């Protein structure tokens, strides 16, 4: 069959127009990406349409990697670095052939390098980019971690025999994407494997917890903890030391908690690592928080705001003054919401200063201040100093005490827009909390502009989403009925979602705009019941109502909605 370019294939299939191809080629020239990726990013075609064309025109097969278990011996065919470089993974090997899944089967350079490495004929197959990335991580990550642990044991034995220390200068570097990983120390390879897997699986935190017999590695994915690895007890100190050096901490000090940070680069993504150690009876426990800089620039719709809530959100953040509080427990997405607000408000016409502990993302054009209580720079003292810097907008990481809250309210009254977070249950409890920490009712009524209360809810996995019928009891708890004829969805479970049926999370919001009646009630210290009655008469959507709407929209399941609502009651 004569060679045909991808653009011509798509034109012949009717998926794109000549103008779209011309535009995509121009974009490709600037970005350096392959044409297929450019077309998908531009929204001209979907990944499925691209795969359909490739399968039809090239006569190759599609493979669903979500339903395939790859044998570990396949790692001996194509090297890990090559698989990651070209986003390709071996799926089957014979003495003469290697079947390779590729997101771009027209990358003939990749095929030639694979043929040279394997000395066998390469049979290309096509699969989705995400599925291949997951397969690479599962195939090479597990094998790499096991091999690194074995190498660490060998190295430790040799060190004991020679009387040398196996944990000396091997920890000098903090680069994750080493060009030749095989030359790295086994401890470095193991730690890199853990961090890379966490980034690939979209984990928010990695927990390394020492136990009596081993070191347990767990990851928090979509808010749920999952066991991923156990490291032998005798290798615990090497792994912990590597992480502490990456974070710039003192490896000799094991009796007190320490904090550190590092930066790594994974697949062209810059990721900040926040490390925290805590002494336990079996050694130091380490938690690593991953902050993906590439995902920091969120828009309101990206965090789950739409409809009436989106209108209220824009009304609040574009106020000339007032305090806007983001409320919720730990892990409810408050920081993401605040950074979304900062991104939208950060223009050259305003001066925006943030006061954070810690500074999670660096934002160009803003003045970001790091809290340092050892030097006396607290939220309250820092806020006083900020107000002398002629700001238009002030973002305070968290209101923890009455002094900070009072300064924020007074700043709002004098014409500043103040953004902050607060650890409270919902909108009503936020008002109660401000009163409890000693803020005068008249200051709250004058300064408070609005409250955004939020939670995170797991989304149905798009790869295994299907219609189903929930139980009558679950529907009753949400005030729904099976007789309504409404369709409900869940995820049946697949490897891409760890067979949970969920992949990713979205925010659910309760936005309270402080109007004239509410201001009067707060100033008069009317109490929680009186304020609640005002809200019931107003057009106010609670968190529970927002969660149920996500069920109606097919975003989440009845079970997840029930679980979330139970935490609200």
N, C-alpha and C positions, 0 to 999 in steps of 0.2 A: 504494500500500500504506500502511495506517495506521501511524503511528509507534508503535513498541513499545519499551519500556525494556529495557535489557540484562538486568536482573534477571529480568524476566518471560520473556524469551527463554530464559534458562538454566533457569528453573523448568519451562517448557513442554517443554524438551528432556530434562528429568530429570537434569541434571548436578548440580544442587544442591537442597537442601531449603529449606523456608520458614525454618526455624531458622537454617540456614547463611546465608541471605540477610540475615536480621535482624542476625546477628552481624557480617557483613561490612559492612553499612551503618553500624553503630555504629563499627567500626574505621575505616571510611572517613572518618567525621565527625571523628575524632581526628587521623588522619594527613594528610588533605587529598589523598590519592591518588585516582585514578580507580577505579571499582568493579572493573573487570576486573583491575587490578594487585593490588587488595586481596584478591580471591578467590584469585588465584594465590599470593600471599604466604602466605595462610592455609592453603594446601594443599587447598582445596575443589575446585579445578579445575586442569587443566594448561593451558599456553598453546595446545597443539594443540586441546584441547576448546573453548577460547574462540574460536579461529579458525574451527573447524568450524561453530559456532553463528552467528557473524557472517556467514560466507559463505552459509549456508543461509537465514537469516532476512532478510538485507539484499539477497541476490541479487548479491553482488559476488564477484570472482575472487581466489583466492590466487595470489601470485607468489613463486616460489623465487628470491630474489635471489642465492643462491650460484651460480647458473648463468647469471647475466645480466651482461653487460658494458655499463655505462652510458656513453653518449657524453658527452664533456666539455662540449659545448655546452648540455646540460641545466642547467648552473649558471646560465645566463642566464634561466631561467624562474622558479624559486623561490629567494629569497636563502638564503644559508647559515644566517644567524641564525634564520630562520623554520623551516628544515628541522630544526635542532638543537632549537629550542624545542618543536616539536610531534612530534618523532621521525617525520618524513615525508621521502620522497625522490622526486623525479620520475623516472619510468622510461621515459616516452615522451611526445612532444609533437607536436601537429599545429597547423595555423593556428587551429583552433577549440577544441581540447581539450588538457588536460594530464593524463596518467595518473599518479597519485600513489600510491605504496605507503605505508601507514600501519599502525602497530601498534594504533591506535585509530580505526577508520574512522567511529565514531559521534561523534567530536569535530567537530561542525559549525562551531564557531568557527574551528578550524584550516582547514577547507575554505573558509570564507567569506574568511578572510584570504588564502589562496592564490589564490582567484578574483579578489580585488581586485588582488593583486600581478601576476598573469599576464594579467588581463583576458580570461581564457578559462574555459570550463567545466571544472570539476574532476571527473575520473572516479576515485573512490577504489578502491583495491585493498588487500588485507591481506597482511601478512607478519609474521615474527617480529621482536620488538624488537631482538634481537642482530643479525639480518641487516640490519636498517635502519640501525643504528648503524655497522656495518661499511661499508655502501654509502655513507653520508654521508661517512665519513672518506675512502674511496677517491675519491669523486666530487669533493668540495670540497677535501680535503686536498692531493691532487696538483695540482689546478688552482690552489689558493691558494699553494702553495709555488712553483710556476712563475711565477705572477704577481708574488709578492713578490720573487723573484730578478730579474725584469725591471725592477720598480720600483726595486730597489736599484741596478741598473746605470744607470738614468736619473738617479736621485738623485746617484750618484757623478759622473756626467758633468756634471751641473749644478753640483755643488759645485766641481769642477775649474775650470769656466768662470768661476764667480763668486769663486773663491778662498776659499771657506768650507769648514769641516770638517763632513762629513756624519755624524760620530759624536759630536756634542756632547750636548745635553740630551735627545736622543731616547730615551735609555736610563733615564729617570728612574723609570719604573714597573716593577713586577714582577707585576702582576695579569694572569693569563692570560685570564680571561673578560671581556674588555673589551666593553662594551655596543655600541660601534660600532667594530668591528675595522677597517672601511674607513678610519677616520680615524687609525689607528695607523701609525707609521713602518714601512716595508717590512721592515726588519731584525727588528723586534719581531714582525710578523706571521709571518715565516719561522720564527723560533725558537719562537713559540707553536704553529705548525703541527707542528713536529717533536715537541715535548713532548706535545701533545695526541694525536698519532698513536701515540706510544710508550705513553701511558696506555690508549688504546683497544685497542691490540694486546697489552696486558698484558706489555710489555717490562720487564725488570728493570733494564736499563742502556741508555744511548744513548752511542755512541762517535763522536766527531767527530775524524777523523784526517787531518791535513794531508799531502798528497802533493806531488810535484813540480808537477803541473799543476792540481790541484783539492783540495777539501776533501771527503773521503768521510764520509758519515753512515751508520753501521750500528747495528742494534739487536739486543740479545740477547733472543730470545723462546724460552721453554721451554728455555733453556740453549744454544741454537744461534744463532750470529751470522748476521744477514741484512743485505744491502745494501738501503738504502731510498732514498738520495738522494745526488747529487753537487752541491756548490756550487762555482761558479767560483772560481778562485784569487784573483782580485782582490777578492772579497767576503769572504774568509776572516776578515780582521781584524775586520770589523764584527760578524760572527756570534759570534766568540770574545769580543769585548768585551762584547756584550750578555749573554752567559752569565756572564761574570765579574762584571758589575755586579749581575746577579740574585743571585749568590752572595756579594755583599759583598766581593769580592776587589779587589786593586789592579790596574787595567788597564794602568798604566804599567810594571809589573814583569813582564817576560816571560822572565827568565833563570833563575828558581827555581820549583820546584813550589809550588802554592798549593791550599788547600782552602777550600770555602765551602758554604753551604746556603741554600735558599730554600723557600718554601711557596707552592703554587698550588692553585687550586680548579677542578676540571674536573667538570662535570655533578654538582654537589653532593657531590663526593668531594674531601676534603682530601688532597693528596699532597705529601710532603716530597721535596725534591730535594737530593741530596748531590753536589757538584761537585768535581772534582779536575782540575788542570791539570798538564801535564808538558812541558817544553821538548823539542822534537825538531829535527832539522836543517832541517825545512821549516816550522817554526812550532810553536805550542803545540797539543798534543793535549788534548782535554777529554773526560772521562767523566762522565756524569750518571747517578746511581743514583736510581731512583724507588721511594719507599716509600709505599705506599697505606695511609693511616691507617684507611680503612674496612674493610680486610681484616686488620687486626692482631689482632682478637679471635677467634682461631681456637680451636677445640676439638680435643681429641686425635684424634677421628675425622676432622676436617677436614684434618689433616696426614698421615693415612694409618695411624693406629694403630687396631687392632681385634684381637679374639680374645685369644690368650694374651699377645701383646705389650702390649695395652691393660691387661690385669690386672697385668703386671709394672710397667708405667709408673705406675699408680696406687699400687702397693705402694711404689715407690721415692720418689715425690714426697711421700707422706704419712708418710715416716719422720720421727722426732723429731730425728735428727741424721745426720751423715755427708756425704760429698762425692759428688755426682752429676755425672758428666762426660758431655757431649755431644760425640761425636767424629766427625770427618769432614774431608775436604778443603774448600778454599774453594768456595763455591757449592753446598754440599750441604744447605742448609736448617737449619743449626744454630741460627741466630738465631731463626727462626720457632718452632722447638721450644722454645727457652728462654723466649720470650715467652708461648708457650702454657702452660708450667709456671707462670710468674709470674702470669698471669691467673688460673689455678686456685687458686694459693696465696695470692693477695692478698686477705685478709679483714681486717675490723676487729679481729680477735682477735690478729693478729700484726703485728710490725714487720718490714717487708721493705725492705732497702736494696740498690740495684744499683750496680755500678761498671762503667761502659761506655766504650768508645772506638770510635765515637761513640755517643751516646744516639740510638737509631734511632726509638723510639716513646715518647711521653709517656704514662705510665700513672698514672691518678689513684689516690691512696692509697699510693703507694710513694715512697721517697726515692731519687731517681736522681742519681748523681754522674758528672760528665764528667771523664775522664782529661785531664790537662794536664801533659805532661812538661816544658814550659818552666818551669813553676812548681814542679816537683818532685813533682807529684801523679801517681804511677805506680800500677800495679796493686798492687805490693807495699806501698808506703807508704799508699795509699788503703785497702787491706784492713786494715792495722794500725789506722788511725783508725776505720774502720767498726766494728771489734770493741769499741771503747770507747763506741759509741752504743747499746748494749743491744739489738742486733738479734735476732730469732728466725730469720730467713732472710736469707742473703746471696747475691746473684747477681753473679758476677764475669764480665765479658765474655769474657775469654780468659786461660788460663794459658799464659804465654810463657816463664817461667823457673822455676828451682828454688826461688827465694825465695818467689814467689807461691804455688807449689804446696805448699810446706812450711807456710806460714802458714794456707792453706786447710785442710790436713789437721789441724793443731793446733786450729783453730777447730771443726772437726767433732768432734774428740775431746772438746772442752769443752762440747758440747751444742748446736751450731749446725747447721742444714741449709745446705749450701753448694752452689749450682748454678754450673756453669761450662762453657765450651767448650774444646776442645783440638784442634789440627790433627794428627790421626793417621789411620792407614789403617783400623784396625778395633779391636775391643775388646782383643785380645791385644797389639797394638802400642801401645795406650794405656798398659798396664802397663809395657812396655819403655821407653816414652818417659819416664814418671815416674822410673824408675830411672836413665835416662841423664842427666836433668837434676839428679840428685843427691839425690832424695828417698829417705830411708831406708826399707828394706823394712817395718820394723815400723810406720812411720807410714802407709804405704800400706795395709797389712793392717788397721790399726786404724781409719783414717779413711774409706777408700773404700767407699761403699755400693753403687754400681752404675755401669755405663757404657752409654750409649745411642749406638751407632754407626749412622750413617745415610747414605743417598744419595738423590738425586732421580731418578725414572724418568718418562719421558713417558707420558701417558695417550693411549689411542686416542681420536681425535676422535669425539664422539657424533653429529655431523651426517653422517658418511660411513662409519660403522662397518658392517662386513659380515663374514660368515664367509669363511674362506679356508683353504687347505691349505699350511702351510710346507714348505720343502724337508726332505728326510730328514736332510741334513747338519746343518741348524740344530737340528732336533729332537734329534739325537744329542748335540750339544754340551750340551744341557740335560738329557740323560738321559730324554727323552720319546720316545714312539713314536706313529707315525701309525696303527698297528694297534689302538690302545686305543679308538678310536672317539670320542675327546675332540674337542670343537669348539674351534677356534682363530679369533681375530678380528684384523682389522686395519682401518685406515682407507684407503679407496681414494683419498682426496685430494679436497679441495674448496677453494673460495676462503677459507672461514672458518679453515682450518688451513694456508693457503699451499700446498695440495696436498702436504703432508707426511704426512697421515694421523694426525697427533698434535695434540692441543690440551690444554694444561695439563700439570702434573706432580703427582706424588704421592710421598710419602716411603716408603722401604723401610728397615726397622729391624732391628737386631741388638741385643737388650737382654741384658746380662750382669748378673745379680744376684750380688753377692759373698756366697757362703755360707761356712759354717764351714770346709769342706775347702779352698776357695780361699784363705781368709784364712791358713790354716796354710801352704799352699804358697808364698804370697807372702812371708810372714814368714820362711820358711826359705830364700827366694831359690832356689826349686826350678828355675827356668828355664822357658823358653817351651814346650818339648816336654812337660814334666810337666803344666803348666797346660792345654795343649791336650788331653792325654789325659783330664784331669778333665772338660773340657767335652764331649768326645765321649761320655762315660758319662752326662752330665747331659742334661736336656731343654732343649737350647740350639739355637735356630734361627739359622743364620748368615745373612748378607746375601744370599748366593747362593740359599739356600733360600727366603728371603722374596721375592726377585725372581721365582723360578719359580712361587711361589704366586699372584702377580699375573697370570701367564700363565694359570694354571688358572681364575682368577676372571674372565678376559676383560677385565682392566683395561689391560693392555699387550700388546705383540706379542712373538712369539718373537725377532724381530730386535733389538728394544730390550732384551730381557732378555739376549741374547747380548752385545750391546755393553756393557751394564752389568757383567756378570760378567767380561768380558775386562779391564775396568779394575781389577777386584779381584784378579786373578791376577798 
